Amino acid sequence: MILIVDFGSQTAHLIGRRVRDLGVETKIVLPNDAVSAANQFKPKGVILSGGPSSVYAQQALLIDRQIFNFQIPFLGICYGLQLMAHQLGGRVTPGKKKEYGPTVFRIAAQNKLLKGLNREMRVWMSHFDQAVKVPPGATISGSTPSVEIAAFADESKKQYAIQFHPEVHHTEDGGRILSNFIFDICREKADIKTADIIQMTEEIRKKIGKNKAVCALSGGIDSTVAAYLTYQAIGSNLVCFYVDTGLMRENETNQVIDSFKKHFPFRLKVIRAEEIFLKKLEGIIDPEEKRMIIGETFIRVFEENAKKSGAGFLVQGTIYPDVIESKGTEHAEKIKTHHNVGGLPEKHGFKIIEPLRMLYKDEVRLLAKKMKIPNEFIFRHVFPGPGLAVRIIGEVTRDKLDILRKADAIVVEEIKKAGLYEQIWMAFAVFTGVKSTGVTGDERKYGETIAVRVIESKDTMTADWVKLPYRVLERISERIVAEVFEVVRVVYDITTKPPATMEWE
Ligand code: XMP
């Protein structure tokens, strides 16, 4: 939960409402009760609201400084900023002129709170006093034409302050600021209730109206949940597509189609595009080039088919880590590009619907459970957009794909038999492209090397390799060399992330 300290603001309740809209519980308390409430409720973060007083007035409404000793994030809004400046060692003075209503906020230094926002944005202010010196350790993160310190932050202490009001509707991207604070900085999680599902469906219905929407399904949980929510909102005006890139696992396409048909009522069109993908990948060995080609081809194939349906909206299963990562490192951005059928060309003619934008993967799984989506979808291991292409080192060919598919199916089967499938993040085989010498039936055989990668992770950012029981490893190895003719050697990948990524390419 997030604690809101109300300094007499007109909008403290509105802050509470916005936080609750994000699926997070709040408690609004008066300044005098803040410390005891922090002790009692153990909030994940504190928001200090605006208010009409002056920090330097005789009867100034201050807060027990002890509150800042709680090792939790703080967000000061308006008067909250002034209070933090004043009580944490900066300085506040009366402004030269009152500033009410819209103004332009310009980011001076990026931080987690302002992540993903435009450098310049229209915000709403309502104040007279202003901070003229930030607390020691803090830096100015943004200004307006008349206020130099319109935002400051001390990221090491997770203390953030903004002079404008993110909670009011007119502040551009105010919701993003609050969600950055709550989910990214406080690491709070949205709690999913049936009422939230109804509300999410309602919002989708309002946005799409009587129009048509399309969605690309992969069989993964994110796109499945996004599609199902949308289906509940607009019914058969949703058309789903499954693109068979030819880079899928053993029998995956048939299984996915069968599962969808069995469990979901939405219209599903299958696009068979293996030939197109394999042709485009001919001769390509650079991993990034592979990813780019696959992403681009996917979009073109999907677009061509989706346009024919006359849809104006595109539903995507974007989740919160994708949102963060899309502005993160180069590698993360590429992950996102494929993940969401993203890397959409700038002009694609669709309005985007992203119902899961504020959720983490585990929350999507919770939501799926609440929506009674079968476990085979909920616990399916993550599979990368570029599919087996990033698990084949070097050029992707149909022969290599067939070898890899057989080996991979054995890995997954044995992991399932050992009862470990649902506890781990991913288990898969990699076609290493390394040829090595073997001896089979008294004959020398120069064959393929398959690597087995089994990892556990909570949030994709870091991962550890799973200490599989020897008997499981043994079984996997024995079966691969026995059942996949071309393979003479099996190795186990024992690298953490970092430094290695989960996928080999
Ligand atoms: P890495 O290899 O970056 O992967 O440690 C982290 C997680 O993301 C998945 N992954 C992808 N998913 N499109 C996706 O949809 C991609 O291009 C992609 N690359 C990696 C990977 O399988 C792992 O679970």
Boltz pocket constraint, residues with backbone or C-beta under 6 A from the ligand:
constraints:
  - pocket:
      binder: B
      contacts: [[A, 291], [A, 334], [A, 335], [A, 336], [A, 338], [A, 339], [A, 340], [A, 382], [A, 383], [A, 384], [A, 385], [A, 386], [A, 426], [A, 460], [A, 497], [A, 500], [A, 501], [A, 502], [A, 503], [A, 504], [A, 505]]
      max_distance: 6.0
